[in-house]
């Protein structure tokens, strides 16, 4: 089936964008990347999402994450839509701070498993769902979130997830429910107590449980 799984190398596709033609791996360089798809240009929910992404572009930049969007319309439509997006943000005349991929033949949407079978255009063709793909510097997919066309994304959660991905890529920890940067993290189960003690000089605390099992181990990263 079309699509890509966590841990897969993300396809090094070529595509036309509002910033010219790209090869995806060259576009990313050694950075993290985020690709988010939109059902269609000049649609209400998509406009609010793209406007939000543009508004918090610096949050992605400071995390070393390159941004790129995709919609199943032409480059020309994307450029015109971008003017609406920036005007919605109160920045009329400013350029959108990241490119949008043109996928008017739906080729890339099919390859990446982005199509939503329940949402169709006037010709009865499926629209793209609201996909979020986060790609690591090794070009492998680290996170995938799929929203239906009728539900807008939460970019605060996307940034939180990226913070977790970047932290856990560097340290042998996992982030618990509702974790935010600065909170305690959990020591991964594969580490022994001795290994954890040597890796985490801030100390490790263990929560007592009725089972007597010592698997809830916390530390400050």
Buried (B, 14 or more C-beta within 10 A) or exposed (E): EEEBEEEEEBBEBEBBBBBEEBEBBEBBEEBBBBBBBBBBBEBEBBBBBBBBBBBBBEBBBEBEBBBBBBBBBBBEBBBEBBBBBBBBBEBEEBEBBBBBBBBEEBEBBBBBBBBBEEBEEEEEEBBBBBBBBBBBBEBEBBBBBBBEBEEBBEBEEBBBBBBBBBBBEEBBBBBEEEBEEEEBBBBBEEBEEEEBBEBBEEEBEBEEEEEEEEEEBBBEB
